[in-house]
Amino acid sequence: MPRLPAPPLPKVLQPKPKRPGTTSAPERGPLTEGAISTVDWLDERMSLSGGIRWMLFRKVPRGINWFYTLGSATMFAFLSQAVTGVFLAMYYQPSPTGGAYESIRYITDQAFLGQFVRGMHKWGASVMVILIFLHMARVFFFGAYKYPRELTWVVGVTLLILTLVMGFTGYLLPFDQRSYWATIVGVNINGTGPFIGPYLSDFLRSGPEFGANTLSRFYAIHMLLVPGAIAALIGLHLYLIMKLGISAPPWLKAEDEPESAPEPVEA
Ligand code: HEM
């Protein structure tokens, strides 16, 4: 992918041109001065400006459209889940002897904006699953999984599986009748899988029976293990996208190809 020349600094950070006939330094407001020295101070210590330019100033192919925003939309759905999840975790108690159910009731009925935050998290989960499938469909139908983006696709498939695991483990947390019995069915279905199925269901249940530790196991998977893995893999996914560049829409590629193959040269 061709690199762009380094872009100019934003206008606010550029020194004003000197007026003809003046010798004094160009005037800048205290805010601009403050911004420049803070950015300079940080950059002198961390040398981040090169990396940030590499990340943000990239060429994108002609003809890209709204379908190319589905990956970013999925990422924002994940960020929204992370933020609302942190607030829910402040009140949620993963205790199977009434604590979980009661804490969810407290969040819904009494906590300030609790119903709103819980609603965002609950509906956001479905939104993220819908967006990830739409993004995957865009990548598939545009042929964007082909060389050299195979690894981006493989990381994406892992992200899809982990997103579904988030939905499955989150479903148990309200610990009402529906979530309890639905999860038993789900764990049993996992147990029927070939080779690893029985180990997987034992791991999920935290033992051979659905017991006191199962809820803690699901909570740890739901709020620590899987979100951490998703965050790391999104980082890898985005790195690959920046490294390889965005693929051009397939119809453009077809347009750019010569009308017919060149005549073979006779020996
Ligand atoms: C948490 C889930 C995901 C996030 C946050 C994410 C994010 C992104 C972003 C921001 C892009 C850049 C442009 C675009 O939106 O098309 C992208 C591209 C890409 N994604 Fe994802 N993605 C996710 C899941 C997936 C899945 C499930 C797959 C496929 C199985 C996938 C495969 C790809 C591929 C191959 C590209 C390169 C497309 C191109 O160069 O045109 N991603 N992703």
Residues whose N, C-alpha, C, O or C-beta is under 5 A from the ligand:
A	BS01	HEM	F67 Y68 T69 L70 G71 S72 T74 M75 I132 M136 V139 A144 Y145 R149 T152 W153 G156 V157 L159 L160 I234 I241 G245 I246 S247
